[in-house]
Amino acid sequence: KDPVATAASNNPALSTLVTAVKQAGLVDTLNNAKDITVFAPTNEAFAKIPKADLDKVLADKAMLTKILTYHVVGQRLTPKQLENGSFETLQKGMLTTTGSGESYKVNGTANVVCGNVKTANANVYIIDTVLMPK
């Protein structure tokens, strides 16, 4: 199995995320991390952000890093843990998860569209909305 950033680069639905991770210089950070969970927004999730705003974020490395690390939790989370969870992210902000079975939400707004994809060093939950740190 590939580490998480490498695995994501092989998924066409995550190409915007992969570009953002490269821009922020986080590829090695994510690939070398041990046992993390990544909430990975799809290209459609990024497309919901007005283009001018997205371009601004992509050009601002500090802001981009803050947003991307908000999508990462420093432990492998199982679907069971997502049923009613609150987790500290690498960005240090908290995110909450709710749901059960095939239906989970992150921060009450992002739906998990594909859950518990395992890579060499992470569990990945693909989501339909970009999470913004509070």
The first five atom37 places (N, CA, C, CB, O) and aatype in JSON, in Angstrom:
{
  "aatype": [11, 3, 14, 19, 0, 16, 0, 0, 15, 2, 2, 14, 0, 10, 15, 16, 10, 19, 16, 0, 19, 11, 5, 0, 7, 10, 19, 3, 16, 10, 2, 2, 0, 11, 3, 9, 16, 19, 13, 0, 14, 16, 2, 6, 0, 13, 0, 11, 9, 14, 11, 0, 3, 10, 3, 11, 19, 10, 0, 3, 11, 0, 12, 10, 16, 11, 9, 10, 16, 18, 8, 19, 19, 7, 5, 1, 10, 16, 14, 11, 5, 10, 6, 2, 7, 15, 13, 6, 16, 10, 5, 11, 7, 12, 10, 16, 16, 16, 7, 15, 7, 6, 15, 18, 11, 19, 2, 7, 16, 0, 2, 19, 19, 4, 7, 2, 19, 11, 16, 0, 2, 0, 2, 19, 18, 9, 9, 3, 16, 19, 10, 12, 14, 11],
  "atom_mask": [
    [1, 1, 1, 1, 1],
    [1, 1, 1, 1, 1],
    [1, 1, 1, 1, 1],
    [1, 1, 1, 1, 1],
    [1, 1, 1, 1, 1],
    [1, 1, 1, 1, 1],
    [1, 1, 1, 1, 1],
    [1, 1, 1, 1, 1],
    [1, 1, 1, 1, 1],
    [1, 1, 1, 1, 1],
    [1, 1, 1, 1, 1],
    [1, 1, 1, 1, 1],
    [1, 1, 1, 1, 1],
    [1, 1, 1, 1, 1],
    [1, 1, 1, 1, 1],
    [1, 1, 1, 1, 1],
    [1, 1, 1, 1, 1],
    [1, 1, 1, 1, 1],
    [1, 1, 1, 1, 1],
    [1, 1, 1, 1, 1],
    [1, 1, 1, 1, 1],
    [1, 1, 1, 1, 1],
    [1, 1, 1, 1, 1],
    [1, 1, 1, 1, 1],
    [1, 1, 1, 0, 1],
    [1, 1, 1, 1, 1],
    [1, 1, 1, 1, 1],
    [1, 1, 1, 1, 1],
    [1, 1, 1, 1, 1],
    [1, 1, 1, 1, 1],
    [1, 1, 1, 1, 1],
    [1, 1, 1, 1, 1],
    [1, 1, 1, 1, 1],
    [1, 1, 1, 1, 1],
    [1, 1, 1, 1, 1],
    [1, 1, 1, 1, 1],
    [1, 1, 1, 1, 1],
    [1, 1, 1, 1, 1],
    [1, 1, 1, 1, 1],
    [1, 1, 1, 1, 1],
    [1, 1, 1, 1, 1],
    [1, 1, 1, 1, 1],
    [1, 1, 1, 1, 1],
    [1, 1, 1, 1, 1],
    [1, 1, 1, 1, 1],
    [1, 1, 1, 1, 1],
    [1, 1, 1, 1, 1],
    [1, 1, 1, 1, 1],
    [1, 1, 1, 1, 1],
    [1, 1, 1, 1, 1],
    [1, 1, 1, 1, 1],
    [1, 1, 1, 1, 1],
    [1, 1, 1, 1, 1],
    [1, 1, 1, 1, 1],
    [1, 1, 1, 1, 1],
    [1, 1, 1, 1, 1],
    [1, 1, 1, 1, 1],
    [1, 1, 1, 1, 1],
    [1, 1, 1, 1, 1],
    [1, 1, 1, 1, 1],
    [1, 1, 1, 1, 1],
    [1, 1, 1, 1, 1],
    [1, 1, 1, 1, 1],
    [1, 1, 1, 1, 1],
    [1, 1, 1, 1, 1],
    [1, 1, 1, 1, 1],
    [1, 1, 1, 1, 1],
    [1, 1, 1, 1, 1],
    [1, 1, 1, 1, 1],
    [1, 1, 1, 1, 1],
    [1, 1, 1, 1, 1],
    [1, 1, 1, 1, 1],
    [1, 1, 1, 1, 1],
    [1, 1, 1, 0, 1],
    [1, 1, 1, 1, 1],
    [1, 1, 1, 1, 1],
    [1, 1, 1, 1, 1],
    [1, 1, 1, 1, 1],
    [1, 1, 1, 1, 1],
    [1, 1, 1, 1, 1],
    [1, 1, 1, 1, 1],
    [1, 1, 1, 1, 1],
    [1, 1, 1, 1, 1],
    [1, 1, 1, 1, 1],
    [1, 1, 1, 0, 1],
    [1, 1, 1, 1, 1],
    [1, 1, 1, 1, 1],
    [1, 1, 1, 1, 1],
    [1, 1, 1, 1, 1],
    [1, 1, 1, 1, 1],
    [1, 1, 1, 1, 1],
    [1, 1, 1, 1, 1],
    [1, 1, 1, 0, 1],
    [1, 1, 1, 1, 1],
    [1, 1, 1, 1, 1],
    [1, 1, 1, 1, 1],
    [1, 1, 1, 1, 1],
    [1, 1, 1, 1, 1],
    [1, 1, 1, 0, 1],
    [1, 1, 1, 1, 1],
    [1, 1, 1, 0, 1],
    [1, 1, 1, 1, 1],
    [1, 1, 1, 1, 1],
    [1, 1, 1, 1, 1],
    [1, 1, 1, 1, 1],
    [1, 1, 1, 1, 1],
    [1, 1, 1, 1, 1],
    [1, 1, 1, 0, 1],
    [1, 1, 1, 1, 1],
    [1, 1, 1, 1, 1],
    [1, 1, 1, 1, 1],
    [1, 1, 1, 1, 1],
    [1, 1, 1, 1, 1],
    [1, 1, 1, 1, 1],
    [1, 1, 1, 0, 1],
    [1, 1, 1, 1, 1],
    [1, 1, 1, 1, 1],
    [1, 1, 1, 1, 1],
    [1, 1, 1, 1, 1],
    [1, 1, 1, 1, 1],
    [1, 1, 1, 1, 1],
    [1, 1, 1, 1, 1],
    [1, 1, 1, 1, 1],
    [1, 1, 1, 1, 1],
    [1, 1, 1, 1, 1],
    [1, 1, 1, 1, 1],
    [1, 1, 1, 1, 1],
    [1, 1, 1, 1, 1],
    [1, 1, 1, 1, 1],
    [1, 1, 1, 1, 1],
    [1, 1, 1, 1, 1],
    [1, 1, 1, 1, 1],
    [1, 1, 1, 1, 1],
    [1, 1, 1, 1, 1]
  ],
  "atom_positions": [
    [[0.84, -1.2, 0.0], [0.0, 0.0, 0.0], [0.87, 1.25, 0.0], [-0.95, 0.0, 1.22], [1.96, 1.28, 0.58]],
    [[0.37, 2.28, -0.66], [1.08, 3.56, -0.69], [0.72, 4.41, 0.52], [0.76, 4.33, -1.99], [-0.36, 4.25, 1.08]],
    [[1.63, 5.31, 0.93], [1.26, 6.28, 1.97], [0.2, 7.24, 1.41], [2.5, 7.07, 2.46], [-0.02, 7.3, 0.2]],
    [[-0.45, 7.98, 2.28], [-1.68, 8.66, 1.94], [-1.57, 9.7, 0.82], [-2.2, 9.33, 3.15], [-2.43, 9.71, -0.06]],
    [[-0.57, 10.55, 0.81], [-0.5, 11.57, -0.25], [-0.25, 10.93, -1.61], [0.62, 12.6, 0.07], [-0.77, 11.38, -2.62]],
    [[0.56, 9.87, -1.62], [0.82, 9.13, -2.86], [-0.46, 8.44, -3.34], [1.95, 8.09, -2.65], [-0.79, 8.49, -4.52]],
    [[-1.16, 7.8, -2.42], [-2.41, 7.12, -2.77], [-3.43, 8.12, -3.33], [-3.0, 6.4, -1.53], [-4.11, 7.83, -4.31]],
    [[-3.53, 9.3, -2.7], [-4.48, 10.31, -3.17], [-4.14, 10.76, -4.58], [-4.49, 11.53, -2.21], [-5.04, 11.04, -5.38]],
    [[-2.85, 10.83, -4.89], [-2.45, 11.3, -6.22], [-2.87, 10.32, -7.32], [-0.94, 11.51, -6.28], [-2.89, 10.68, -8.5]],
    [[-3.21, 9.1, -6.93], [-3.69, 8.11, -7.9], [-5.2, 8.13, -8.07], [-3.25, 6.72, -7.48], [-5.75, 7.37, -8.86]],
    [[-5.89, 9.02, -7.33], [-7.34, 9.1, -7.4], [-7.73, 10.39, -8.12], [-7.98, 9.04, -5.98], [-7.55, 11.48, -7.57]],
    [[-8.26, 10.28, -9.36], [-8.58, 11.48, -10.14], [-9.57, 12.42, -9.44], [-9.14, 11.08, -11.48], [-9.55, 13.63, -9.68]],
    [[-10.43, 11.89, -8.59], [-11.43, 12.72, -7.9], [-10.8, 13.62, -6.83], [-12.5, 11.84, -7.26], [-11.46, 14.52, -6.31]],
    [[-9.53, 13.36, -6.51], [-8.85, 14.13, -5.46], [-7.73, 15.01, -6.02], [-8.28, 13.18, -4.41], [-6.86, 15.45, -5.26]],
    [[-7.74, 15.27, -7.33], [-6.62, 16.0, -7.93], [-6.46, 17.42, -7.39], [-6.79, 16.06, -9.43], [-5.33, 17.9, -7.26]],
    [[-7.57, 18.12, -7.08], [-7.44, 19.48, -6.52], [-6.78, 19.41, -5.15], [-8.83, 20.17, -6.42], [-5.91, 20.22, -4.83]],
    [[-7.19, 18.44, -4.33], [-6.59, 18.26, -3.01], [-5.09, 17.99, -3.13], [-7.29, 17.11, -2.25], [-4.29, 18.56, -2.4]],
    [[-4.73, 17.12, -4.05], [-3.32, 16.76, -4.23], [-2.51, 17.99, -4.64], [-3.18, 15.65, -5.31], [-1.4, 18.2, -4.14]],
    [[-3.07, 18.81, -5.54], [-2.41, 20.06, -5.94], [-2.22, 20.97, -4.73], [-3.23, 20.79, -7.03], [-1.15, 21.55, -4.54]],
    [[-3.27, 21.09, -3.91], [-3.21, 21.95, -2.72], [-2.15, 21.44, -1.73], [-4.6, 22.01, -2.03], [-1.4, 22.23, -1.16]],
    [[-2.1, 20.13, -1.54], [-1.12, 19.53, -0.62], [0.3, 19.82, -1.11], [-1.35, 18.0, -0.49], [1.19, 20.12, -0.32]],
    [[0.5, 19.73, -2.44], [1.82, 20.03, -3.01], [2.16, 21.51, -2.81], [1.86, 19.68, -4.52], [3.27, 21.85, -2.42]],
    [[1.19, 22.39, -3.1], [1.4, 23.84, -2.95], [1.81, 24.18, -1.52], [0.12, 24.63, -3.33], [2.67, 25.04, -1.3]],
    [[1.19, 23.51, -0.56], [1.45, 23.79, 0.85], [2.73, 23.11, 1.35], [0.27, 23.34, 1.71], [3.18, 23.35, 2.47]],
    [[3.31, 22.26, 0.5], [4.53, 21.55, 0.91], [4.27, 20.48, 1.96], [0.0, 0.0, 0.0], [5.12, 20.21, 2.81]],
    [[3.08, 19.87, 1.9], [2.7, 18.89, 2.93], [2.8, 17.43, 2.5], [1.3, 19.17, 3.37], [2.42, 16.54, 3.26]],
    [[3.3, 17.17, 1.29], [3.36, 15.79, 0.8], [4.15, 14.89, 1.76], [3.99, 15.75, -0.61], [3.66, 13.84, 2.17]],
    [[5.37, 15.31, 2.11], [6.2, 14.49, 3.0], [5.59, 14.38, 4.39], [7.61, 15.07, 3.1], [5.62, 13.32, 5.01]],
    [[5.04, 15.49, 4.88], [4.39, 15.49, 6.2], [3.32, 14.41, 6.25], [3.77, 16.88, 6.52], [3.26, 13.62, 7.19]],
    [[2.46, 14.38, 5.22], [1.37, 13.4, 5.2], [1.89, 11.99, 4.96], [0.34, 13.77, 4.13], [1.44, 11.04, 5.6]],
    [[2.82, 11.85, 4.03], [3.34, 10.51, 3.72], [4.13, 9.91, 4.87], [4.21, 10.57, 2.48], [4.15, 8.69, 5.03]],
    [[4.78, 10.75, 5.67], [5.62, 10.24, 6.75], [4.89, 10.13, 8.08], [6.82, 11.12, 6.92], [5.42, 9.56, 9.04]],
    [[3.68, 10.69, 8.16], [2.92, 10.63, 9.41], [2.54, 9.19, 9.71], [1.65, 11.53, 9.34], [2.31, 8.39, 8.79]],
    [[2.46, 8.87, 10.99], [2.09, 7.51, 11.39], [0.64, 7.52, 11.87], [3.03, 6.96, 12.51], [0.26, 8.32, 12.72]],
    [[-0.16, 6.63, 11.33], [-1.53, 6.44, 11.82], [-2.32, 7.74, 11.95], [-1.49, 5.76, 13.16], [-2.53, 8.26, 13.04]],
    [[-2.73, 8.25, 10.81], [-3.55, 9.46, 10.78], [-4.88, 9.16, 10.09], [-2.81, 10.61, 10.05], [-5.06, 8.12, 9.46]],
    [[-5.8, 10.1, 10.23], [-7.04, 10.07, 9.47], [-7.08, 11.33, 8.63], [-8.31, 9.95, 10.4], [-6.84, 12.43, 9.15]],
    [[-7.39, 11.19, 7.35], [-7.51, 12.34, 6.47], [-8.94, 12.42, 5.96], [-6.5, 12.25, 5.27], [-9.47, 11.46, 5.4]],
    [[-9.57, 13.57, 6.17], [-10.87, 13.85, 5.57], [-10.54, 14.56, 4.27], [-11.82, 14.72, 6.53], [-10.13, 15.72, 4.27]],
    [[-10.73, 13.86, 3.15], [-10.24, 14.32, 1.85], [-11.37, 14.89, 1.0], [-9.56, 13.18, 1.11], [-12.22, 14.15, 0.52]],
    [[-11.38, 16.23, 0.81], [-12.43, 16.81, -0.03], [-12.21, 16.47, -1.51], [-12.46, 18.34, 0.16], [-11.08, 16.48, -2.0]],
    [[-13.31, 16.18, -2.2], [-13.25, 15.88, -3.63], [-13.05, 17.16, -4.43], [-14.55, 15.16, -4.09], [-13.12, 18.27, -3.9]],
    [[-12.79, 16.98, -5.72], [-12.69, 18.14, -6.62], [-13.98, 18.96, -6.57], [-12.41, 17.69, -8.08], [-13.94, 20.19, -6.59]],
    [[-15.13, 18.28, -6.49], [-16.43, 18.97, -6.43], [-16.52, 19.81, -5.15], [-17.59, 17.95, -6.48], [-17.11, 20.89, -5.16]],
    [[-15.94, 19.3, -4.06], [-15.95, 20.06, -2.8], [-15.2, 21.38, -2.99], [-15.32, 19.24, -1.65], [-15.66, 22.44, -2.56]],
    [[-14.04, 21.31, -3.63], [-13.27, 22.53, -3.89], [-14.0, 23.44, -4.87], [-11.87, 22.19, -4.43], [-13.91, 24.67, -4.78]],
    [[-14.74, 22.83, -5.82], [-15.46, 23.62, -6.83], [-16.6, 24.43, -6.21], [-16.02, 22.69, -7.91], [-17.05, 25.4, -6.81]],
    [[-17.06, 24.05, -5.01], [-18.12, 24.81, -4.33], [-17.6, 26.15, -3.82], [-18.71, 23.99, -3.17], [-18.38, 27.07, -3.56]],
    [[-16.28, 26.26, -3.66], [-15.69, 27.51, -3.17], [-15.56, 28.45, -4.36], [-14.28, 27.26, -2.48], [-15.04, 28.05, -5.4]],
    [[-16.04, 29.7, -4.23], [-15.9, 30.63, -5.36], [-14.44, 30.68, -5.83], [-16.38, 32.05, -4.97], [-13.51, 30.72, -5.02]],
    [[-14.25, 30.67, -7.15], [-12.91, 30.55, -7.73], [-11.94, 31.61, -7.19], [-12.99, 30.65, -9.24], [-10.79, 31.31, -6.9]],
    [[-12.4, 32.84, -7.06], [-11.52, 33.92, -6.57], [-11.03, 33.6, -5.16], [-12.27, 35.29, -6.58], [-9.86, 33.82, -4.84]],
    [[-11.93, 33.08, -4.32], [-11.56, 32.72, -2.95], [-10.57, 31.56, -2.94], [-12.82, 32.36, -2.12], [-9.59, 31.56, -2.2]],
    [[-10.86, 30.56, -3.78], [-9.99, 29.38, -3.84], [-8.59, 29.77, -4.32], [-10.6, 28.31, -4.77], [-7.59, 29.31, -3.76]],
    [[-8.53, 30.6, -5.36], [-7.23, 31.04, -5.88], [-6.43, 31.78, -4.8], [-7.42, 31.95, -7.12], [-5.22, 31.62, -4.69]],
    [[-7.16, 32.59, -4.01], [-6.52, 33.36, -2.94], [-5.91, 32.4, -1.9], [-7.54, 34.32, -2.27], [-4.78, 32.59, -1.45]],
    [[-6.68, 31.39, -1.53], [-6.21, 30.41, -0.54], [-5.02, 29.62, -1.09], [-7.36, 29.44, -0.14], [-4.03, 29.41, -0.39]],
    [[-5.13, 29.18, -2.34], [-4.04, 28.4, -2.94], [-2.74, 29.2, -3.03], [-4.45, 27.92, -4.35], [-1.65, 28.64, -3.01]],
    [[-2.87, 30.53, -3.12], [-1.69, 31.39, -3.22], [-1.11, 31.74, -1.84], [-2.04, 32.67, -3.97], [0.01, 32.24, -1.75]],
    [[-1.86, 31.49, -0.79], [-1.44, 31.84, 0.57], [-1.05, 30.56, 1.31], [-2.58, 32.61, 1.34], [-1.91, 29.87, 1.86]],
    [[0.25, 30.27, 1.32], [0.72, 28.99, 1.85], [0.32, 28.77, 3.31], [2.23, 28.91, 1.73], [-0.06, 27.67, 3.69]],
    [[0.4, 29.82, 4.13], [0.07, 29.67, 5.55], [-1.41, 29.33, 5.73], [0.41, 30.96, 6.33], [-1.76, 28.44, 6.5]],
    [[-2.27, 30.04, 5.01], [-3.71, 29.8, 5.08], [-4.04, 28.41, 4.56], [-4.49, 30.88, 4.28], [-4.84, 27.68, 5.14]],
    [[-3.42, 28.05, 3.45], [-3.64, 26.74, 2.84], [-3.23, 25.62, 3.8], [-2.86, 26.62, 1.51], [-3.94, 24.64, 3.95]],
    [[-2.08, 25.79, 4.43], [-1.6, 24.79, 5.39], [-2.58, 24.65, 6.55], [-0.2, 25.18, 5.91], [-2.86, 23.54, 7.0]],
    [[-3.09, 25.78, 7.02], [-4.04, 25.78, 8.13], [-5.31, 24.99, 7.75], [-4.41, 27.23, 8.53], [-5.79, 24.16, 8.52]],
    [[-5.82, 25.26, 6.55], [-7.03, 24.57, 6.1], [-6.76, 23.07, 5.9], [-7.56, 25.19, 4.77], [-7.54, 22.24, 6.36]],
    [[-5.66, 22.74, 5.23], [-5.38, 21.33, 4.96], [-5.11, 20.53, 6.23], [-4.18, 21.21, 4.03], [-5.59, 19.4, 6.36]],
    [[-4.36, 21.1, 7.17], [-4.07, 20.34, 8.39], [-5.31, 20.22, 9.27], [-2.93, 21.02, 9.17], [-5.35, 19.37, 10.16]],
    [[-6.31, 21.06, 9.02], [-7.59, 20.93, 9.73], [-8.35, 19.68, 9.26], [-8.46, 22.2, 9.49], [-9.28, 19.23, 9.94]],
    [[-7.96, 19.11, 8.13], [-8.6, 17.9, 7.6], [-7.91, 16.62, 8.08], [-8.6, 17.94, 6.08], [-8.27, 15.53, 7.64]],
    [[-6.92, 16.76, 8.97], [-6.13, 15.6, 9.39], [-6.2, 15.43, 10.91], [-4.67, 15.74, 8.93], [-5.98, 16.38, 11.66]],
    [[-6.5, 14.21, 11.34], [-6.53, 13.87, 12.77], [-5.38, 12.9, 13.02], [-7.93, 13.24, 13.19], [-5.12, 12.01, 12.21]],
    [[-4.69, 13.06, 14.15], [-3.49, 12.29, 14.43], [-3.7, 10.88, 14.94], [0.0, 0.0, 0.0], [-2.9, 10.38, 15.73]],
    [[-4.75, 10.24, 14.51], [-4.98, 8.82, 14.85], [-5.85, 8.23, 13.75], [-5.66, 8.66, 16.26], [-6.54, 8.95, 13.03]],
    [[-5.81, 6.91, 13.62], [-6.68, 6.25, 12.64], [-8.07, 6.12, 13.25], [-6.11, 4.84, 12.22], [-8.25, 5.42, 14.24]],
    [[-9.04, 6.78, 12.65], [-10.41, 6.73, 13.17], [-11.22, 5.67, 12.44], [-11.09, 8.1, 13.04], [-11.2, 5.59, 11.21]],
    [[-11.93, 4.87, 13.21], [-12.82, 3.85, 12.63], [-14.2, 4.48, 12.44], [-12.9, 2.58, 13.55], [-14.52, 5.49, 13.07]],
    [[-15.03, 3.89, 11.57], [-16.39, 4.4, 11.42], [-17.12, 4.48, 12.77], [-17.19, 3.53, 10.45], [-17.87, 5.42, 13.01]],
    [[-16.89, 3.5, 13.64], [-17.54, 3.5, 14.96], [-17.2, 4.78, 15.73], [-17.09, 2.25, 15.78], [-18.07, 5.37, 16.38]],
    [[-15.94, 5.21, 15.67], [-15.52, 6.43, 16.37], [-16.17, 7.69, 15.79], [-14.01, 6.57, 16.33], [-16.28, 8.71, 16.47]],
    [[-16.59, 7.61, 14.53], [-17.2, 8.78, 13.88], [-18.66, 8.96, 14.25], [-17.07, 8.66, 12.36], [-19.25, 10.01, 13.96]],
    [[-19.27, 7.96, 14.89], [-20.71, 8.02, 15.17], [-21.09, 9.25, 15.98], [-21.15, 6.77, 15.89], [-22.13, 9.85, 15.74]],
    [[-20.25, 9.61, 16.94], [-20.52, 10.8, 17.73], [-19.19, 11.26, 18.3], [-21.57, 10.54, 18.87], [-18.93, 11.13, 19.5]],
    [[-18.34, 11.8, 17.42], [-16.97, 12.07, 17.82], [-16.59, 13.54, 17.8], [0.0, 0.0, 0.0], [-17.21, 14.36, 17.13]],
    [[-15.55, 13.84, 18.56], [-14.94, 15.17, 18.55], [-13.44, 14.94, 18.61], [-15.45, 16.08, 19.77], [-12.94, 14.29, 19.52]],
    [[-12.72, 15.48, 17.63], [-11.31, 15.15, 17.49], [-10.47, 16.4, 17.25], [-11.1, 14.17, 16.35], [-10.89, 17.32, 16.55]],
    [[-9.27, 16.42, 17.86], [-8.35, 17.52, 17.59], [-7.62, 17.23, 16.28], [-7.34, 17.72, 18.76], [-7.16, 16.11, 16.05]],
    [[-7.52, 18.25, 15.44], [-6.84, 18.1, 14.16], [-5.37, 18.5, 14.3], [-7.53, 18.96, 13.07], [-4.95, 19.04, 15.32]],
    [[-4.59, 18.24, 13.24], [-3.19, 18.66, 13.25], [-3.07, 20.18, 13.3], [-2.45, 18.12, 12.01], [-2.05, 20.72, 13.72]],
    [[-4.13, 20.87, 12.87], [-4.15, 22.33, 12.9], [-4.45, 22.82, 14.32], [-5.21, 22.88, 11.9], [-4.32, 24.01, 14.6]],
    [[-4.84, 21.9, 15.21], [-5.16, 22.15, 16.62], [-6.62, 22.53, 16.86], [-4.26, 23.23, 17.17], [-7.06, 22.6, 18.01]],
    [[-7.37, 22.78, 15.78], [-8.8, 23.02, 15.95], [-9.51, 21.7, 16.15], [0.0, 0.0, 0.0], [-8.93, 20.64, 15.92]],
    [[-10.76, 21.76, 16.59], [-11.55, 20.55, 16.79], [-12.5, 20.35, 15.62], [-12.34, 20.62, 18.13], [-12.99, 21.32, 15.04]],
    [[-12.76, 19.1, 15.27], [-13.85, 18.83, 14.35], [-14.74, 17.76, 14.97], [-13.33, 18.38, 12.94], [-14.29, 16.95, 15.77]],
    [[-16.01, 17.8, 14.57], [-16.97, 16.85, 15.12], [-17.5, 15.95, 14.01], [-18.14, 17.58, 15.82], [-17.57, 16.35, 12.85]],
    [[-17.86, 14.74, 14.39], [-18.4, 13.79, 13.43], [-19.66, 13.16, 14.02], [-17.35, 12.7, 13.06], [-19.75, 12.92, 15.23]],
    [[-20.62, 12.9, 13.14], [-21.86, 12.24, 13.56], [-22.28, 11.27, 12.47], [-22.99, 13.28, 13.85], [-21.83, 11.38, 11.33]],
    [[-23.14, 10.34, 12.82], [-23.69, 9.44, 11.82], [-23.58, 7.99, 12.22], [0.0, 0.0, 0.0], [-23.2, 7.66, 13.34]],
    [[-23.93, 7.12, 11.27], [-23.82, 5.68, 11.48], [-24.0, 4.98, 10.15], [-24.87, 5.18, 12.52], [-24.43, 5.58, 9.16]],
    [[-23.66, 3.7, 10.13], [-23.87, 2.9, 8.92], [-23.1, 3.45, 7.74], [0.0, 0.0, 0.0], [-21.86, 3.48, 7.75]],
    [[-23.84, 3.89, 6.73], [-23.2, 4.41, 5.51], [-23.25, 5.93, 5.46], [-23.88, 3.85, 4.28], [-22.8, 6.53, 4.49]],
    [[-23.78, 6.56, 6.51], [-24.02, 8.0, 6.45], [-23.35, 8.74, 7.61], [-25.51, 8.28, 6.45], [-23.76, 8.61, 8.76]],
    [[-22.32, 9.51, 7.27], [-21.61, 10.28, 8.29], [-21.47, 11.72, 7.84], [-20.21, 9.67, 8.57], [-21.39, 12.02, 6.65]],
    [[-21.44, 12.61, 8.82], [-21.21, 14.03, 8.54], [-20.03, 14.52, 9.38], [-22.48, 14.87, 8.84], [-19.8, 14.03, 10.49]],
    [[-19.29, 15.48, 8.83], [-18.2, 16.12, 9.56], [-18.59, 17.58, 9.75], [-16.82, 15.98, 8.79], [-18.95, 18.27, 8.8]],
    [[-18.51, 18.05, 11.0], [-18.89, 19.43, 11.35], [-20.31, 19.78, 10.9], [-17.91, 20.4, 10.74], [-20.62, 20.95, 10.68]],
    [[-21.17, 18.78, 10.76], [-22.56, 19.03, 10.41], [-22.8, 19.47, 8.99], [0.0, 0.0, 0.0], [-23.96, 19.63, 8.59]],
    [[-21.74, 19.66, 8.19], [-21.93, 20.17, 6.83], [-21.38, 19.26, 5.75], [-21.28, 21.51, 6.7], [-21.95, 19.16, 4.66]],
    [[-20.27, 18.59, 6.03], [-19.63, 17.76, 5.01], [-20.11, 16.32, 5.13], [-18.08, 17.83, 5.14], [-20.07, 15.73, 6.21]],
    [[-20.56, 15.76, 4.02], [-20.97, 14.36, 4.0], [-19.79, 13.49, 3.6], [-22.16, 14.15, 3.03], [-19.03, 13.83, 2.69]],
    [[-19.65, 12.36, 4.28], [-18.64, 11.38, 3.88], [-19.22, 10.62, 2.69], [-18.25, 10.41, 5.07], [-20.24, 9.94, 2.83]],
    [[-18.57, 10.72, 1.53], [-19.08, 10.05, 0.34], [-18.43, 8.69, 0.13], [-18.86, 10.92, -0.89], [-18.97, 7.83, -0.57]],
    [[-17.27, 8.49, 0.73], [-16.59, 7.2, 0.65], [-15.77, 7.07, 1.92], [-15.69, 7.07, -0.65], [-14.92, 7.91, 2.19]],
    [[-16.02, 6.03, 2.69], [-15.43, 5.98, 4.02], [-14.4, 4.9, 4.22], [0.0, 0.0, 0.0], [-14.41, 3.86, 3.56]],
    [[-13.51, 5.18, 5.17], [-12.57, 4.19, 5.69], [-11.73, 3.52, 4.6], [-13.31, 3.14, 6.46], [-11.58, 2.3, 4.58]],
    [[-11.19, 4.34, 3.69], [-10.27, 3.86, 2.67], [-8.9, 3.77, 3.36], [-10.23, 4.8, 1.39], [-8.4, 4.77, 3.87]],
    [[-8.31, 2.59, 3.37], [-7.05, 2.42, 4.11], [-5.85, 2.58, 3.19], [-7.02, 1.04, 4.78], [-5.78, 1.98, 2.11]],
    [[-4.89, 3.4, 3.63], [-3.61, 3.5, 2.93], [-2.55, 2.98, 3.91], [-3.3, 5.0, 2.47], [-2.87, 2.57, 5.02]],
    [[-1.3, 3.0, 3.49], [-0.24, 2.46, 4.34], [-0.2, 3.14, 5.72], [1.12, 2.63, 3.66], [0.12, 2.49, 6.71]],
    [[-0.53, 4.42, 5.77], [-0.39, 5.14, 7.05], [-1.62, 5.92, 7.48], [0.76, 6.07, 6.95], [-1.56, 6.68, 8.44]],
    [[-2.74, 5.74, 6.77], [-3.92, 6.55, 7.12], [-5.22, 5.85, 6.78], [-3.87, 7.88, 6.39], [-5.28, 4.96, 5.93]],
    [[-6.27, 6.27, 7.49], [-7.63, 5.95, 7.08], [-8.16, 7.22, 6.42], [-8.55, 5.49, 8.31], [-8.04, 8.31, 6.98]],
    [[-8.73, 7.09, 5.24], [-9.2, 8.25, 4.49], [-10.72, 8.2, 4.38], [-8.55, 8.3, 3.08], [-11.31, 7.17, 4.05]],
    [[-11.33, 9.35, 4.66], [-12.77, 9.52, 4.46], [-12.93, 10.63, 3.44], [-13.53, 9.85, 5.82], [-12.55, 11.77, 3.69]],
    [[-13.49, 10.29, 2.3], [-13.66, 11.28, 1.23], [-14.94, 12.06, 1.5], [-13.7, 10.59, -0.19], [-16.0, 11.48, 1.72]],
    [[-14.83, 13.4, 1.48], [-15.96, 14.26, 1.85], [-16.33, 15.21, 0.71], [-15.63, 15.06, 3.12], [-15.53, 15.48, -0.18]],
    [[-17.58, 15.72, 0.77], [-18.1, 16.54, -0.33], [-18.03, 18.05, -0.08], [-19.52, 16.16, -0.6], [-18.55, 18.83, -0.88]],
    [[-17.4, 18.45, 1.01], [-17.31, 19.87, 1.36], [-15.94, 20.12, 2.01], [-18.47, 20.31, 2.32], [-15.48, 19.31, 2.82]],
    [[-15.32, 21.23, 1.65], [-14.04, 21.59, 2.29], [-14.35, 22.11, 3.69], [-13.26, 22.67, 1.44], [-15.22, 22.96, 3.87]],
    [[-13.64, 21.59, 4.69], [-13.84, 22.02, 6.08], [-13.03, 23.29, 6.33], [-13.43, 20.9, 7.08], [-11.86, 23.37, 5.96]],
    [[-13.65, 24.27, 6.96], [-12.93, 25.51, 7.27], [-12.68, 25.59, 8.78], [-13.72, 26.75, 6.78], [-13.62, 25.46, 9.57]],
    [[-11.43, 25.8, 9.18], [-11.15, 25.92, 10.62], [-11.93, 27.09, 11.19], [-9.63, 26.09, 10.88], [-12.09, 28.12, 10.53]],
    [[-12.41, 26.93, 12.42], [-13.2, 28.0, 13.04], [-12.26, 29.09, 13.56], [-14.08, 27.44, 14.19], [-12.73, 30.08, 14.11]]
  ]
}
